[in-house]
Amino acid sequence: MRRRSSKSGVPTPKKSEPQGVPIPMSAERPQTSSVASSLPTPSLAAALARRRFTLSGAADSQNQGLTVYCRMPFSRSFLSEDQFHCSICLDIFINPASTPCGHSFCMACIGQYWDGAKLCQCPLCKETFKKRPDLQINRTLREITEQFKSMSGVSRLGSGRWRGVLGAGGGGGGDGGGGGGRGEDTDHQDPSTIEREWMDTKTQLHVSEAEIHQLILQRQRKLEEIRSSLAKLQLSVERETAGVMCVFSALVCAVERSQAELMEVIEISKRSAEHQADAAIRQLEQEVTELRKRSHALSQLAQSDDYVHCIKSYPALCTPPPIRDWSGVSVNPDLGTGPIYTSLSVLVQRFQEEISKMVQFGVQVPLESSPIPQPKVKRVQEYAVDVTMDSSTAHPRLILSDNGKMVKCGDCHQPVPHNPERFDRVVCVLGREGFSSGQHYWEVEVGGKTDWDLGVASRSINRKGKITVSPSNGYWFLSLRDKHNYAFRTDPTTELLLNLRPQKIGVYVDYEKGQVSFYNVDAKLHIYTFLASFCESVFPFFSPCTNKSGKNDGALVITPVLLMDTHPLQPDDCDEVNI
C-alpha cells in the first residue's frame, strides 16, 4: 500500500504499516441492549489493539510521530457505542460484571441496585435469583471497553477542535508557515498525554456523578420513608389516644362503680350495727330503771321505823328482778373491709407499675394501620348473617360439629368422600353460603388458641395441593401464629402488633366496596381492613391449624351476634383503635 504525501511535499516515513485483521461483516447487524451477546472475541480485541498507524503528514507538523488508536470503518458497523453502556447508569462500563443471565452492568451500579431492591433480579430481563450472585469483574469485557473508549476518543484527534486545542501552543498552520518551526518546541504537550488525562478525568467524573446520584437517591428514599413514618405515627397517636381515653374512661367508671358499691356495703353494715346497738340500749335502760326503783324502795324501807312493815316487805324487795347477762354483748366497729383494702392496694400497686413501664419504655405503635375510617363494631353488627361451615369442603382431618358452627383439627384423617370442593392438603374449610353483593358480618370465638386463620376466599381458589395464600390468589384472611404473631396475608405479609389479645374475632365484608375488616369484639377495637376488588362470590374461610405444639387443640366456634341492646359492645363511648 502506497502512503500519501503531505501538502508540503515532505515524504512520509517508509516504515511499514501493520495490517488490520480481515473481519467478515454482514450488511445489517441487529442492535441489542445486551453487551454480552454482541461483544467481539478476545482475538478481535487484540487485533483492534494492534490496529494503529503514525500520523506524519506535513499538514500538521505537531502530529508527527503521534501514535493514534483509530476507529476503523469496520468497527463502526461491528461495535455500537450503546453496547458498552451500562443499562443502570447509562454510561460506559466501569469495572463491568456479568450476571448469571448473561447481562452486564457496572459492578457498583448492580451492587447498589440490589442493595435498594427487595428482590435480587436482573434489571433487564427480570430473572430472579434465589441467592444474590457473587459477581466478579469481567476482565475481558473491561479490556474491550477500555480499548473501545481509547479508540472512540482518540479517533476524534483529527477534528478541527482537537487540532486547535493541541496546536494552540505551536502557532503553526496547515501550510507550515509562520511558526512551523516550533513543531519541535518542548513546551508543546503530547496530544496522547492530553487524551489520556481527558479520558481519566472523564471516567472519574462519571464515577463521581454516579456516586452523587446514588447518594441523592438514598437520601430521597430516606426522606420519603421518614415522611411516611411520621404520617403513620400521627395516625397511630390519634388512635392510641382514643384507645387510652376509652380504656381509662372504662377503668374510671369501674372504679367509681366499685367505690359506690363498697360505700353502700359500709352504710348497710353501719345501719345494722346501729340497729342492734339501739335495741341493746333500750333494753339496758329499762333494766337500769327497774333497778333504780328497787334501790329506792330498799332505801326507804331501811329508813322506816315500822319494823312490822319492814319485815313483811323485805323478802319481796331483796329478790333481784329478771335481768339479762350483758357480759358477752358488744358492738363490733370492724366492718370487714380489711381484705377489700388489701386487694385494692395490690391492684393499685400493679396498676402503678404498669403505668411506670409505659412511661419508661413507651407504648407500642402498630406497624400498619388502616388508611380509611372504619365503622364502629356495633354498626357492622347490624349486618350479622347466619354462617355455617360446609363439610364438603373440609380437610379430612377437620372435625365439624353437627350444626356446622364448630371446627377443630383431629389427629388422623376422617373417612370422607374425595370431591373437587374439598381441601386435601391445607386444614381449612369454607362457609356454606357465599356472598356476591351486600354487607355481611359474623363472629368467631378463637379463645386461647395459638394458631388460626379467619377471613374470606373466592369461589375459584385452588383447593388441591400446596396453596399460595394472598389476595392475588383469592384469599383475604387474618392469621395468628405462635400465640402472639398476628399478620394479614398480603404479599408480602403485613405484620400487626396487638396489645390486646382478642378472644373473639368479628369479620365484616362489604362486597360492593371490596372491603374486608376484622375486629376485636370484646375490646370493641378495629384490627385491620383490606380493600380489594371482588369479581366473583366470596365464602367465609376458617382454619383451626394443626396441633403440632400440643397447645392448639381448641376449636373455632361461630357464635351468635348479640346486637347492641344486649351485647357488651353497646356503649357508643369510643372509636375503633388499631392496638
Secondary structure, 3 states (H helix, E strand, C coil): CCCCCCCCCCCCCCCCCCCCCCCCCCCCCCCCCCCCCCCCCHHHHHHHHHCEEEECCCCCHHHCCEEEECCCHHHHHHCCHHHHECCCCCCECCCEEECCCCCEEEHHHHHHHHHHCCCCECCCCCCECCCCCCCCECHHHHHHHHHHHHHHHHHHHHCHHHHHHHCCCCCECCCCCECHHHHHCCCCCCHHHHHHHHHHHHHHHHHHHHHHHHHHHHHHHHHHHHHHHHHHHHHHHHHHHHHHHHHHHHHHHHHHHHHHHHHHHHHHHHHHHHHHHHHHHHHHHHHHHHHHHHHHHHHHHHHCCCHHHHHHHHHHHHCCCCCCCCCCCCCCCCCCCHHHHHHHHHHHHHHHHHHHHHHHHCCCCCCCCCCCCCCCHHHHHHHECCCCECHHHCCCCEEECCCCCEEEECCCCCCCCCCCCCCCCCCCEEECCCECCCEEEEEEECCCCCCEEEEEEECCCCCCCCCCCCHHHCEEEEEEECCCEEEECCCCCEEECCCCCCCEEEEEEECCCCEEEEEECCCCEEEEEEECCCCCCEEEEEECCCCCCCCCCCCEEEECCCCCCCCCCCCCCCCCCCC
